[in-house]
């Protein structure tokens, strides 16, 4: 497996979430992104059916839009 494949693999949501110890850590990471970044991430997380994480992303989007 080449470097590009490995890079793409770790960017998959089901792999990415393994790097967060808690949901709070994931939420804090989300807060670093823009609304556009989060909206794009939300679309991908929905494809992977990671709905618990989708809720966190939506919450952060709402906070940024308030």
C-alpha positions as CSV (number, residue, x, y, z in Angstrom):
1,X,0.0,0.0,0.0
2,X,1.4,3.4,-1.1
3,X,1.6,6.5,0.9
4,X,-1.5,8.0,-0.8
5,X,-3.6,5.0,0.0
6,X,-2.5,5.1,3.6
7,X,-3.2,8.8,3.8
8,X,-6.7,8.3,2.4
9,X,-7.3,5.4,4.8
10,X,-6.6,7.4,7.9
11,X,-8.9,10.2,6.7
12,X,-11.8,7.9,6.6
13,X,-14.2,8.8,9.4
14,X,-14.3,5.3,10.9
15,X,-10.5,5.5,11.2
16,X,-10.3,9.1,12.2
17,X,-12.6,8.7,15.2
18,X,-10.1,6.2,16.7
19,X,-7.7,9.1,17.4
20,X,-10.1,10.7,19.9
21,X,-10.2,9.4,23.4
22,X,-13.6,10.9,24.2
23,X,-16.5,12.6,22.5
24,X,-15.4,15.9,24.1
25,X,-12.1,15.6,22.4
26,X,-13.9,15.1,19.1
27,X,-16.1,18.1,19.8
28,X,-13.1,20.2,20.6
29,X,-11.5,19.1,17.3
30,X,-14.7,20.1,15.4
31,X,-14.6,23.5,16.9
32,X,-11.3,24.1,15.1
33,X,-13.0,23.7,11.7
34,X,-15.0,26.2,9.7
35,X,-18.7,25.7,9.1
36,X,-17.9,24.7,5.5
37,X,-15.4,22.1,6.7
38,X,-17.9,20.8,9.2
39,X,-20.7,20.6,6.7
40,X,-18.5,18.6,4.4
41,X,-17.4,16.3,7.2
42,X,-21.0,15.8,8.2
43,X,-21.8,14.6,4.8
44,X,-19.0,12.0,4.9
45,X,-19.8,10.9,8.5
46,X,-23.4,10.3,7.4
47,X,-22.3,8.0,4.6
48,X,-20.4,6.0,7.2
49,X,-23.5,6.0,9.5
50,X,-21.6,7.5,12.4
51,X,-24.7,9.3,13.7
52,X,-23.4,9.9,17.2
53,X,-20.6,11.9,15.7
54,X,-22.9,13.6,13.2
55,X,-24.9,15.0,16.2
56,X,-21.7,16.5,17.6
57,X,-20.8,18.0,14.2
58,X,-24.3,19.5,13.9
59,X,-24.1,20.9,17.4
60,X,-20.8,22.7,16.6
61,X,-22.2,24.0,13.3
62,X,-25.2,25.4,15.2
63,X,-22.9,27.0,17.7
64,X,-20.8,28.6,15.0
65,X,-24.0,29.9,13.2
66,X,-25.5,31.4,16.3
